[in-house]
Amino acid sequence: MMEPLRGTAALVGPLIDKGAFEGMQGALGKAKAEGGQVFGGERQLENQFPGGYYVRPALAMMPKRSPRPPCSPSSTVRLSRLARI
């Protein structure tokens, strides 16, 4: 969690629910399956907050550009609409 008053970097961040965590893990798994290296993304604080989904920030380094879009077409449309606002 970020401490903005101290200016320290985020060590963990919250995801909204189990579905979001599973979606993130699925995307990181696909990146690995396509030859990428994944750093971070592990669940943290599970013992202290069993119903919470806190994860380390994740970075995926891919060997080449993926032929598939990073999100579903419906998400892409929503993101492009948001970008115009």
Phi and psi restraints in degrees (value plus and minus 20) as a CYANA .aco file:
   2 MET   PHI     -98.4   -58.4
   2 MET   PSI     122.5   162.5
   3 GLU   PHI    -133.6   -93.6
   3 GLU   PSI      68.1   108.1
   4 PRO   PHI     -80.9   -40.9
   4 PRO   PSI     -53.1   -13.1
   5 LEU   PHI     -90.6   -50.6
   5 LEU   PSI     -47.1    -7.1
   6 ARG   PHI    -113.4   -73.4
   6 ARG   PSI     -35.3     4.7
   7 GLY   PHI      53.0    93.0
   7 GLY   PSI       1.7    41.7
   8 THR   PHI    -104.0   -64.0
   8 THR   PSI     134.5   174.5
   9 ALA   PHI     -93.7   -53.7
   9 ALA   PSI     136.7   176.7
  10 ALA   PHI     -93.2   -53.2
  10 ALA   PSI     107.0   147.0
  11 LEU   PHI    -119.0   -79.0
  11 LEU   PSI     -50.8   -10.8
  12 VAL   PHI    -164.1  -124.1
  12 VAL   PSI     136.7   176.7
  13 GLY   PHI    -159.8  -119.8
  13 GLY   PSI     130.8   170.8
  14 PRO   PHI    -103.1   -63.1
  14 PRO   PSI     124.8   164.8
  15 LEU   PHI    -128.7   -88.7
  15 LEU   PSI     135.7   175.7
  16 ILE   PHI     -88.5   -48.5
  16 ILE   PSI     -55.0   -15.0
  17 ASP   PHI    -185.5  -145.5
  17 ASP   PSI    -197.9  -157.9
  18 LYS   PHI     -79.9   -39.9
  18 LYS   PSI     -59.3   -19.3
  19 GLY   PHI     -80.8   -40.8
  19 GLY   PSI     -60.4   -20.4
  20 ALA   PHI     -85.7   -45.7
  20 ALA   PSI     -61.2   -21.2
  21 PHE   PHI     -82.5   -42.5
  21 PHE   PSI     -66.6   -26.6
  22 GLU   PHI     -83.4   -43.4
  22 GLU   PSI     -58.1   -18.1
  23 GLY   PHI     -83.3   -43.3
  23 GLY   PSI     -61.7   -21.7
  24 MET   PHI     -83.7   -43.7
  24 MET   PSI     -65.3   -25.3
  25 GLN   PHI     -83.3   -43.3
  25 GLN   PSI     -57.5   -17.5
  26 GLY   PHI     -82.8   -42.8
  26 GLY   PSI     -63.5   -23.5
  27 ALA   PHI     -85.5   -45.5
  27 ALA   PSI     -60.2   -20.2
  28 LEU   PHI     -87.4   -47.4
  28 LEU   PSI     -56.4   -16.4
  29 GLY   PHI     -83.9   -43.9
  29 GLY   PSI     -60.4   -20.4
  30 LYS   PHI     -84.7   -44.7
  30 LYS   PSI     -59.9   -19.9
  31 ALA   PHI     -80.6   -40.6
  31 ALA   PSI     -63.6   -23.6
  32 LYS   PHI     -83.4   -43.4
  32 LYS   PSI     -62.2   -22.2
  33 ALA   PHI     -83.4   -43.4
  33 ALA   PSI     -47.2    -7.2
  34 GLU   PHI    -110.4   -70.4
  34 GLU   PSI      -9.0    31.0
  35 GLY   PHI      74.8   114.8
  35 GLY   PSI     -12.9    27.1
  36 GLY   PHI    -101.0   -61.0
  36 GLY   PSI     140.4   180.4
  37 GLN   PHI    -123.1   -83.1
  37 GLN   PSI     110.7   150.7
  38 VAL   PHI    -134.2   -94.2
  38 VAL   PSI     111.3   151.3
  39 PHE   PHI    -139.9   -99.9
  39 PHE   PSI     109.3   149.3
  40 GLY   PHI      61.7   101.7
  40 GLY   PSI    -183.4  -143.4
  41 GLY   PHI      68.5   108.5
  41 GLY   PSI     -17.0    23.0
  42 GLU   PHI    -100.1   -60.1
  42 GLU   PSI     126.9   166.9
  43 ARG   PHI     -90.3   -50.3
  43 ARG   PSI     119.6   159.6
  44 GLN   PHI    -147.6  -107.6
  44 GLN   PSI     140.9   180.9
  45 LEU   PHI      39.7    79.7
  45 LEU   PSI       4.0    44.0
  46 GLU   PHI     -82.6   -42.6
  46 GLU   PSI     -57.8   -17.8
  47 ASN   PHI     -88.0   -48.0
  47 ASN   PSI     -59.9   -19.9
  48 GLN   PHI     -94.5   -54.5
  48 GLN   PSI     -54.9   -14.9
  49 PHE   PHI    -153.0  -113.0
  49 PHE   PSI      55.2    95.2
  50 PRO   PHI     -80.9   -40.9
  50 PRO   PSI     -45.2    -5.2
  51 GLY   PHI    -113.3   -73.3
  51 GLY   PSI     -22.0    18.0
  52 GLY   PHI    -120.2   -80.2
  52 GLY   PSI     136.9   176.9
  53 TYR   PHI    -145.2  -105.2
  53 TYR   PSI      68.6   108.6
  54 TYR   PHI    -123.5   -83.5
  54 TYR   PSI     114.4   154.4
  55 VAL   PHI    -154.1  -114.1
  55 VAL   PSI     135.2   175.2
  56 ARG   PHI     -92.5   -52.5
  56 ARG   PSI     125.4   165.4
  57 PRO   PHI     -75.1   -35.1
  57 PRO   PSI     127.1   167.1
  58 ALA   PHI    -140.6  -100.6
  58 ALA   PSI     128.1   168.1
  59 LEU   PHI    -156.9  -116.9
  59 LEU   PSI     110.8   150.8
  60 ALA   PHI    -135.8   -95.8
  60 ALA   PSI     101.6   141.6
  61 MET   PHI    -122.3   -82.3
  61 MET   PSI      96.1   136.1
  62 MET   PHI    -120.5   -80.5
  62 MET   PSI     124.4   164.4
  63 PRO   PHI     -90.4   -50.4
  63 PRO   PSI     -46.1    -6.1
  64 LYS   PHI    -175.8  -135.8
  64 LYS   PSI     148.0   188.0
  65 ARG   PHI     -86.1   -46.1
  65 ARG   PSI     114.1   154.1
  66 SER   PHI     -96.1   -56.1
  66 SER   PSI     119.8   159.8
  67 PRO   PHI     -93.3   -53.3
  67 PRO   PSI     -37.0     3.0
  68 ARG   PHI    -115.6   -75.6
  68 ARG   PSI     128.8   168.8
  69 PRO   PHI     -86.6   -46.6
  69 PRO   PSI     131.9   171.9
  70 PRO   PHI     -91.3   -51.3
  70 PRO   PSI     -34.2     5.8
  71 CYS   PHI    -163.9  -123.9
  71 CYS   PSI     151.3   191.3
  72 SER   PHI     -87.5   -47.5
  72 SER   PSI     136.9   176.9
  73 PRO   PHI     -76.7   -36.7
  73 PRO   PSI     -57.6   -17.6
  74 SER   PHI     -86.2   -46.2
  74 SER   PSI     -56.9   -16.9
  75 SER   PHI     -87.1   -47.1
  75 SER   PSI     -58.5   -18.5
  76 THR   PHI     -82.3   -42.3
  76 THR   PSI     -61.9   -21.9
  77 VAL   PHI     -82.5   -42.5
  77 VAL   PSI     -66.5   -26.5
  78 ARG   PHI     -81.5   -41.5
  78 ARG   PSI     -61.1   -21.1
  79 LEU   PHI     -86.7   -46.7
  79 LEU   PSI     -58.8   -18.8
  80 SER   PHI     -88.6   -48.6
  80 SER   PSI     -55.1   -15.1
  81 ARG   PHI     -85.8   -45.8
  81 ARG   PSI     -61.6   -21.6
  82 LEU   PHI     -83.5   -43.5
  82 LEU   PSI     -58.3   -18.3
  83 ALA   PHI     -84.6   -44.6
  83 ALA   PSI     -47.5    -7.5
  84 ARG   PHI    -102.8   -62.8
  84 ARG   PSI     -34.8     5.2
